[in-house]
Structure formats: structure tokens, C-alpha cells
Amino acid sequence: MQFQLKDKRILITGGTSGVGRAMVEMLRHQNKVIALGRSQEKLQDLTRACPGVETVEADLANLPSTRSVIHQIRDMGPLDVLINNAAVQYTPLFTDPIFDPSTIEEEITVNFTSVCHLIHGLLPCLEAAGDARILNISSALGLVPKTSSAVYCATKAALNILTQSLRYQLEGTGVQLQQAFLPLVDTAMTAGRGNGKISTLQAAQAAIQGLEKGAPDNLIGKVKLLMFIHRLSPALAARILKGA
């Protein structure tokens, strides 16, 4: 069933840059958009560029900050859409001398733990809307991992399983769980890495179209080809991503 993104109250995490920023810019004209970000400078830039968008400063690597934001959003009333887009990624291998173990907790907290808290904490607001959506922005690396960014790959795999399980839990609540699996996107996170990237606009458009169409698992761009290969030969898909 088509979900019309008009006159909706939408919360987007990681809304100050990359795919999140593109989604904010696309959705703000016909909806009430709230953008979460941890950089005050970027939030101010977003406010100047996108009048009418409400911004909230939040460090999703810090659980007390996440809990504070949950209370703040809950005080605002019903919520129609929660888009969990914020993520961090570190590429050093565990065997690299420059690997920093402190990044492990940050990646897990931002990419997965905070998502769990946001969904649980904002569930009353979503249920109050009557017909609400949660869109988790995931990655092809949550389906088939690559050599680097092992923790990032693991968090996206965990997000995939979380989404599937919560679908069962939320049946009959009026809240639907969807996810979008992105290929390599041209963002600051992927600077200097890989070829054949799609733009943030292309990624945002595809994610929003999937949300409107009610696609449970939206495979975007080359992710469709990857999963086709994976169905035919998991070993071949693994070899392809191993060298990515």
C-alpha cells in the first residue's frame, strides 16, 4: 500500500550531510522534518539552507545524549516516520598498526545501539500516529562483508536482523519496519575509495521511493546485482566483496 509522504512529521538522524542531508532537502517541502546531527556548525548551515527544518543536536555515540533526544522528541507529539540514517565507518584492519580499538565502541553505538534505543524510545510516538514507518538505512556490506571495515559490516548485518525481528514484534501496531540497502555512495565517508559510486541524491531518491512503495527490503543500485550473484553463488559474491 502506498505511503504518501505529505503532511508527515519525519525524524532523520545524520541529517546534516550525505544521504541524510539529501533526504532532508527532498522531504522538507511537504512535511515537518526534524534533522538530528552532532555538529552545531552543520546544523546551523542546514537551518540557513533549509528554512522550516527543525534541528536537534545529538551525539548518537553517547547514549545519555541519545536518551535526552528521545525525551525531547517524545515531548513534541506523534511521529509519522523515523529514518535511522546516521552511521560512522572506520577502514583500518585489526592487523594494522594504526587500528584504534576505541573506534569499535563508537561504530557499534552509532550504527546499532542508538538505533535500538531510538526505536524503543520513540515507539509510543510512532504508534500514536496510527500509520507510521521506520526506515533503517543499511548497506550492501550488511549482506556480504568486505575485508576492511569489519565492525561496520557487522553493525549493518545486525541492523538487518534487528529490522526483520522487529517486524514480527510490531505486527498489528500500525508501525512498519523497512530498510534500504545502499551501494557505494559518493559521500565524505567514502572519499578516495571505490569506483562507480552513486550520488547522495540518487541514494536519497531511491530510499524515499522504497519507503513510499512499502518495500520491506529495498535493494538499491548495484546491491540488486550483488544479491543476484549471491543467490547463484555465495562464494563468488564473497570473493567480489573481499577485494572491494
Secondary structure as GFF3:
##gff-version 3
##sequence-region A 1 244
A	DSSP	beta_strand	9	13	.	.	.	ID=ss1
A	DSSP	alpha_helix	18	27	.	.	.	ID=ss2
A	DSSP	beta_strand	32	37	.	.	.	ID=ss3
A	DSSP	alpha_helix	40	49	.	.	.	ID=ss4
A	DSSP	beta_strand	54	57	.	.	.	ID=ss5
A	DSSP	alpha_helix	63	74	.	.	.	ID=ss6
A	DSSP	beta_strand	81	84	.	.	.	ID=ss7
A	DSSP	alpha_helix	102	108	.	.	.	ID=ss8
A	DSSP	pi_helix	109	113	.	.	.	ID=ss9
A	DSSP	alpha_helix	114	129	.	.	.	ID=ss10
A	DSSP	beta_strand	132	139	.	.	.	ID=ss11
A	DSSP	three_ten_helix	140	142	.	.	.	ID=ss12
A	DSSP	alpha_helix	150	169	.	.	.	ID=ss13
A	DSSP	beta_strand	175	182	.	.	.	ID=ss14
A	DSSP	three_ten_helix	188	190	.	.	.	ID=ss15
A	DSSP	alpha_helix	200	213	.	.	.	ID=ss16
A	DSSP	beta_strand	217	219	.	.	.	ID=ss17
A	DSSP	alpha_helix	222	232	.	.	.	ID=ss18
A	DSSP	alpha_helix	234	242	.	.	.	ID=ss19
###
